[in-house]
Amino acid sequence: MPLYEHVFLARQDLSQAQVDALAATATEIVETNNGKVVKTETWGLRSLAYKIQKNRKAHFVLLDIDAPAGVVAELERQTAINEDVIRFMTVRVDEHEAGPSVMMRKNDRERTRRREREGE
């Protein structure tokens, strides 16, 4: 089956529990249609480069999906309807990245630097 990466941005005023519920809903849509979500990453609340629907920040979530194209079409259709999601993008990939994504590694690096500065 083809492999996909699906990233969506949720509104800034949602709680982390609501963002997790959105990710669970997306996972449920994929699994109901004979697909599989390999990995889910929540990148947290991050600043946007420009305002999107009056939001300066958004919760970022990544799903690695192993599913047929029809499943992805249904996921995108349902995501577009959801008012809590302000942007989404699905990209077909040759293989999923092993381990944490670049964004997660970047967050870890920033935390390490912050701790080093505070320790000095």
Buried (B, 14 or more C-beta within 10 A) or exposed (E): EBBBBBBBBBBBEBEEEEBBBBBEBBBEBBBEBEBEBBBBBBBBBEEBEEEBEEBEBBBBBBBBBBBEEEBBEBBBEBBEEBEBBBBBEBEEEEEBEEEEBEBBEEBEEEEEEEEEEEEE
